[in-house]
Amino acid sequence: MSYTPERIAELHLLTHFNLANHQEGLKLHSDADPQLLGAAARLHARGLLTQVDGGYLTSLGLDAAEHAQALLTILTPAEG
Protein backbone atom coordinates (compact mmCIF):
# COMPACT_ATOMS: atom_id res chain seq x y z
CA MET A 1 0.00 0.00 0.00
CA SER A 2 1.30 3.45 -0.82
CA TYR A 3 0.37 7.06 -0.19
CA THR A 4 -1.72 7.99 -3.20
CA PRO A 5 -2.93 11.55 -3.78
CA GLU A 6 -6.36 10.39 -2.57
CA ARG A 7 -4.96 9.00 0.71
CA ILE A 8 -2.93 12.15 1.26
CA ALA A 9 -6.09 14.25 0.81
CA GLU A 10 -7.87 12.05 3.36
CA LEU A 11 -5.03 12.43 5.85
CA HIS A 12 -4.99 16.18 5.20
CA LEU A 13 -8.70 16.42 5.93
CA LEU A 14 -8.34 14.40 9.15
CA THR A 15 -5.70 16.83 10.40
CA HIS A 16 -8.24 19.68 10.28
CA PHE A 17 -10.45 18.26 13.02
CA ASN A 18 -10.09 19.78 16.48
CA LEU A 19 -9.31 16.84 18.75
CA ALA A 20 -9.76 18.99 21.84
CA ASN A 21 -13.44 19.51 21.06
CA HIS A 22 -15.35 16.53 19.68
CA GLN A 23 -18.47 18.68 19.26
CA GLU A 24 -16.71 20.74 16.60
CA GLY A 25 -17.10 19.34 13.11
CA LEU A 26 -16.22 20.42 9.59
CA LYS A 27 -18.51 21.52 6.78
CA LEU A 28 -17.12 21.48 3.26
CA HIS A 29 -19.01 23.74 0.90
CA SER A 30 -19.79 22.67 -2.65
CA ASP A 31 -17.14 25.05 -4.01
CA ALA A 32 -14.38 23.57 -1.80
CA ASP A 33 -11.31 21.90 -3.28
CA PRO A 34 -12.55 18.85 -5.23
CA GLN A 35 -9.81 16.71 -3.67
CA LEU A 36 -11.10 17.53 -0.17
CA LEU A 37 -14.70 16.90 -1.22
CA GLY A 38 -13.68 13.52 -2.57
CA ALA A 39 -11.71 12.77 0.58
CA ALA A 40 -14.72 13.58 2.76
CA ALA A 41 -16.98 11.37 0.66
CA ARG A 42 -14.54 8.45 0.88
CA LEU A 43 -14.07 8.87 4.64
CA HIS A 44 -17.85 8.99 5.07
CA ALA A 45 -18.27 5.84 2.98
CA ARG A 46 -15.78 4.08 5.27
CA GLY A 47 -17.60 5.21 8.39
CA LEU A 48 -15.08 7.80 9.62
CA LEU A 49 -17.29 10.88 9.11
CA THR A 50 -20.97 11.37 9.87
CA GLN A 51 -21.73 13.35 6.68
CA VAL A 52 -20.59 13.10 3.09
CA ASP A 53 -19.44 16.75 3.24
CA GLY A 54 -17.66 16.47 6.59
CA GLY A 55 -19.78 16.57 9.70
CA TYR A 56 -18.33 15.01 12.82
CA LEU A 57 -15.84 12.24 13.41
CA THR A 58 -17.22 8.84 14.31
CA SER A 59 -15.33 6.84 16.94
CA LEU A 60 -13.33 5.19 14.14
CA GLY A 61 -12.76 8.61 12.59
CA LEU A 62 -11.55 9.97 15.91
CA ASP A 63 -8.99 7.17 16.12
CA ALA A 64 -7.86 7.88 12.56
CA ALA A 65 -7.63 11.64 13.15
CA GLU A 66 -5.59 11.10 16.31
CA HIS A 67 -3.15 8.89 14.39
CA ALA A 68 -3.00 11.26 11.41
CA GLN A 69 -2.31 14.25 13.64
CA ALA A 70 0.28 12.34 15.67
CA LEU A 71 2.07 11.28 12.48
CA LEU A 72 2.11 14.87 11.25
CA THR A 73 3.58 15.99 14.57
CA ILE A 74 6.28 13.31 14.42
CA LEU A 75 7.22 14.16 10.83
CA THR A 76 7.27 17.94 11.30
CA PRO A 77 10.82 19.11 11.96
CA ALA A 78 11.41 21.05 15.14
CA GLU A 79 12.10 24.72 14.64
CA GLY A 80 15.30 26.08 15.95
Residue frames relative to the residue before (quaternion, step in Angstrom):
aa qw qx qy qz dx dy dz
M 1.0000 0.0000 0.0000 0.0000 0.00 0.00 0.00
S 0.0909 -0.8026 0.5886 0.0330 3.55 -0.99 0.82
Y 0.5634 -0.5754 0.4718 0.3590 3.53 -1.34 0.21
T 0.1228 -0.7907 0.5994 0.0214 3.54 -0.28 1.31
P 0.6625 -0.4797 0.3629 0.4464 3.61 -1.17 0.24
E 0.6275 0.5394 -0.3359 0.4499 3.60 1.07 -0.69
R 0.6675 0.4881 -0.3000 0.4756 3.60 0.94 -0.88
I 0.6309 0.5251 -0.3350 0.4626 3.57 1.01 -0.78
A 0.6397 0.5109 -0.3272 0.4720 3.61 0.99 -0.77
E 0.6373 0.5170 -0.3261 0.4693 3.60 1.02 -0.74
L 0.6500 0.4975 -0.3114 0.4827 3.59 0.94 -0.85
H 0.6305 0.5404 -0.3235 0.4536 3.56 0.98 -0.86
L 0.6647 0.4950 -0.3063 0.4683 3.57 0.90 -0.87
L 0.6529 0.5255 -0.3149 0.4455 3.60 0.94 -0.84
T 0.6493 0.5225 -0.3299 0.4433 3.60 1.09 -0.57
H 0.6231 0.5606 -0.3435 0.4236 3.60 1.22 -0.22
F 0.5573 0.5974 -0.4036 0.4119 3.60 1.21 -0.12
N 0.4068 -0.6983 0.5428 0.2285 3.55 -1.05 0.86
L 0.2567 -0.8055 0.5182 0.1292 3.58 -0.31 1.24
A 0.6024 0.5657 -0.3583 0.4344 3.59 1.21 -0.31
N 0.7777 0.2007 -0.1098 0.5855 3.59 1.22 -0.38
H 0.2228 -0.8213 0.5147 0.1043 3.58 -0.13 1.28
Q 0.6142 0.5430 -0.3484 0.4545 3.60 1.26 -0.21
E 0.6062 0.5257 -0.3477 0.4851 3.57 1.31 0.01
G 0.0828 -0.8127 0.5765 0.0166 3.56 -0.60 1.14
L 0.4315 -0.6510 0.5464 0.3024 3.52 -1.35 -0.33
K 0.1134 -0.7620 0.6342 0.0653 3.55 -1.12 0.71
L 0.1590 -0.7757 0.6058 0.0777 3.56 -0.62 1.15
H 0.3338 -0.7467 0.5429 0.1905 3.55 -0.78 1.02
S 0.6674 -0.5411 0.3394 0.3829 3.56 -1.17 0.50
D 0.7018 0.4343 -0.2750 0.4932 3.60 1.18 -0.43
A 0.3755 0.7248 -0.4880 0.3091 3.61 1.26 0.33
D 0.7166 -0.4133 0.3388 0.4482 3.55 -1.33 0.22
P 0.4871 -0.6912 0.4472 0.2914 3.62 -0.70 1.02
Q 0.6151 0.5453 -0.3576 0.4432 3.60 1.07 -0.62
L 0.6684 0.4794 -0.3028 0.4814 3.60 1.02 -0.76
L 0.6162 0.5344 -0.3458 0.4638 3.58 1.05 -0.71
G 0.6582 0.4994 -0.2986 0.4777 3.56 0.99 -0.85
A 0.6317 0.5332 -0.3268 0.4582 3.56 1.02 -0.82
A 0.6554 0.5086 -0.3130 0.4624 3.58 0.93 -0.89
A 0.6531 0.5142 -0.3174 0.4564 3.58 0.93 -0.85
R 0.6690 0.4881 -0.3057 0.4697 3.60 0.95 -0.83
L 0.6541 0.5005 -0.3182 0.4695 3.59 0.96 -0.82
H 0.6267 0.5190 -0.3328 0.4766 3.59 1.06 -0.70
A 0.6564 0.5210 -0.3106 0.4485 3.58 0.93 -0.89
R 0.7096 0.4282 -0.2491 0.5010 3.58 1.15 -0.60
G 0.5726 -0.6484 0.3553 0.3542 3.56 1.28 0.16
L 0.4898 0.6677 -0.4331 0.3558 3.60 1.17 0.42
L 0.7630 0.2414 -0.1375 0.5836 3.59 1.19 -0.55
T 0.5037 -0.6805 0.4496 0.2847 3.56 -1.12 0.67
Q 0.7812 0.2207 -0.1187 0.5717 3.60 1.18 -0.49
V 0.5912 -0.5947 0.4168 0.3509 3.54 -1.15 0.60
D 0.7378 0.3611 -0.2132 0.5289 3.61 1.18 -0.50
G 0.7786 -0.2564 0.1336 0.5569 3.58 1.16 0.54
G 0.1852 0.8015 -0.5621 0.0862 3.54 -0.29 -1.25
Y 0.6855 -0.4365 0.3756 0.4455 3.52 -1.04 -0.89
L 0.5434 -0.5856 0.4835 0.3578 3.53 -1.29 0.32
T 0.3627 -0.6610 0.6043 0.2578 3.55 -1.12 0.69
S 0.6947 -0.4316 0.3184 0.4793 3.62 -1.18 -0.01
L 0.6361 0.5022 -0.3213 0.4898 3.59 1.05 -0.73
G 0.6479 0.5184 -0.3081 0.4653 3.57 1.02 -0.81
L 0.6175 0.5359 -0.3400 0.4647 3.56 1.05 -0.73
D 0.6348 0.5140 -0.3270 0.4752 3.59 0.94 -0.83
A 0.6759 0.4969 -0.2941 0.4580 3.58 0.88 -0.95
A 0.6586 0.5033 -0.3109 0.4651 3.60 0.94 -0.85
E 0.6244 0.5292 -0.3414 0.4621 3.59 0.99 -0.76
H 0.6761 0.4797 -0.2922 0.4768 3.59 0.93 -0.89
A 0.6496 0.5200 -0.3202 0.4530 3.60 0.93 -0.87
Q 0.6911 0.4662 -0.2840 0.4737 3.57 0.91 -0.89
A 0.6222 0.5221 -0.3443 0.4709 3.60 1.05 -0.66
L 0.6435 0.5178 -0.3210 0.4634 3.59 0.95 -0.83
L 0.6404 0.5172 -0.3211 0.4683 3.58 0.96 -0.83
T 0.6438 0.5171 -0.3173 0.4664 3.58 0.98 -0.83
I 0.6602 0.5110 -0.3042 0.4588 3.58 0.94 -0.90
L 0.7444 0.4357 -0.2224 0.4545 3.58 0.91 -0.91
T 0.5834 0.5720 -0.3753 0.4377 3.59 1.24 -0.26
P 0.3956 -0.7341 0.4896 0.2549 3.59 -0.62 1.06
A 0.5090 -0.6340 0.4911 0.3127 3.52 -1.13 0.72
E 0.4106 -0.6956 0.5307 0.2566 3.54 -1.03 0.78
G 0.4819 0.6931 -0.4608 0.2741 3.51 -1.04 0.62
